[in-house]
Amino acid sequence: MAGTVDCSGPGTCLRAFDSWTQGDTTWISGDGLTWTPETFPGSVDGGLISGGSSGFVALGSDSSKASIWTSQDGRNWLQGALPSAALAEGSSLRDPISFAGGLVLPGEVKVKEGTLEEGCPNADSIQYQGALWWSPDGKTWTRDSLTGANPTNYYDAMMSVVRIDDHTVVAQQFGSDTEWASSDGKTWTRLKGSPVVFPNYGIGPNVVVGHDRGLVLDGGPCAFSDSLALVPLNQTGDLPWSGSQYGLGPTGLLATSDGARFWIGVPTDS
């Protein structure tokens, strides 16, 4: 669990009538009841850690260059290696994810230099391409093939990946709202439209992450089938979707909008 201590108001954090952040803090627990603070390698931001059956993965920095770190227990970390294209001039990386299929690293690579206008580079003509890499261990990486990830400007090429559950991940090219789903991190199926709204860009959250089955809340709860089709779930009773927070566990979906009233959605066979 990672968080930020946010202090505001009189008498807090030794400041009055002010608001400021006291840095990132990360804790580890084996049972969800007892938590101990944990220190990560100096270049790893605790807020960017992803965990799954393949262990934990985090993006960091090493002497101003991007670096990748992996761990099997969240305490002992090893520095991996990044694909050469991801470290090339003009390339950039986004948060990696870990799930049963391995590790997936999203980013952008520059594929075309810009033209010159009055002797100066024209930034608008530089082209980038969204990219995904897969790795079994954080040391060796293979670039995936993505249908529809065409060269474009930097903003439209931005890639992000979200973990739906331990066997389903979805990638999105931000500018075009193009999305792909995968069950192994190597083969990607292009989705119709843009059904998964990514919390990374402040639009969501529209995903409730689960272990065996995650949910997509887009006009009602949906789940990915084994064939990576998004299937609406049957519903009975009142649904507290608007303004609610959610938690998905082995017995159902817990929702609350104010911390005082709660709803529980229980899965059935129908």
Long-range contacts (C-beta under 8 A, 24 or more apart in sequence): 1-26, 1-27, 1-28, 1-29, 1-35, 2-26, 2-27, 2-46, 2-47, 2-49, 3-47, 4-47, 28-74, 28-75, 38-74, 38-75, 40-69, 40-77, 41-69, 41-77, 41-79, 43-67, 43-69, 44-69, 44-77, 48-95, 49-74, 50-95, 50-96, 50-97, 50-98, 50-163, 51-98, 52-97, 52-98, 52-99, 52-100, 52-163, 52-166, 53-98, 53-99, 53-100, 53-166, 54-98, 54-99, 54-100, 54-101, 54-102, 54-103, 54-136, 55-98, 56-98, 57-96, 57-97, 57-98, 57-103, 57-138, 58-96, 59-93, 59-94, 59-95, 59-96, 66-93, 68-96, 68-105, 68-138, 69-138, 70-103, 70-137, 70-138, 78-138, 80-135, 80-137, 80-138, 80-139, 81-138, 81-139, 81-140, 81-141, 82-141, 83-133, 83-141, 83-143, 85-109, 85-131, 85-143, 86-131, 86-133, 86-141, 90-126, 90-128, 94-158, 94-159, 94-160, 94-161, 94-200, 95-160, 95-161, 95-200, 96-161, 97-161, 97-162, 97-163, 97-169, 98-163, 99-163, 99-165, 99-166, 99-167, 99-168, 99-169, 99-185, 100-166, 100-167, 101-134, 101-167, 101-169, 101-182, 101-183, 101-184, 101-185, 101-186, 102-134, 102-135, 102-136, 102-137, 102-184, 102-185, 102-186, 103-134, 103-135, 103-136, 103-137, 103-138, 103-185, 104-132, 104-133, 104-134, 104-161, 104-169, 104-171, 104-182, 104-185, 105-132, 105-133, 105-134, 105-135, 105-141, 106-130, 106-131, 106-132, 106-159, 106-160, 106-161, 106-171, 107-131, 107-132, 107-133, 107-159, 108-154, 108-157, 108-158, 108-159, 111-151, 112-151, 124-153, 126-153, 126-154, 127-151, 127-152, 127-153, 127-157, 128-152, 128-153, 128-154, 128-157, 129-157, 130-157, 130-158, 130-159, 130-173, 131-159, 132-159, 132-161, 132-171, 132-188, 134-184, 134-185, 134-186, 142-186, 144-185, 144-186, 144-187, 144-188, 145-188, 146-171, 146-180, 146-188, 147-180, 147-188, 147-190, 148-173, 148-176, 148-178, 148-190, 149-173, 149-178, 152-176, 160-198, 160-200, 160-201, 162-196, 162-198, 162-199, 162-200, 162-207, 163-209, 163-214, 164-196, 164-207, 164-209, 164-210, 164-214, 164-216, 164-224, 165-209, 165-210, 165-211, 165-212, 165-213, 165-214, 165-224, 166-211, 166-212, 167-212, 168-214, 168-224, 168-228, 170-196, 172-196, 172-198, 174-198, 174-201, 181-224, 181-228, 182-228, 183-226, 183-228, 189-228, 191-228, 191-230, 195-222, 195-230, 208-246, 208-247, 208-248, 208-253, 209-248, 210-248, 210-249, 211-250, 214-248, 215-246, 215-248, 215-253, 217-241, 217-246, 221-253, 221-265, 234-268, 234-270, 238-263, 239-263
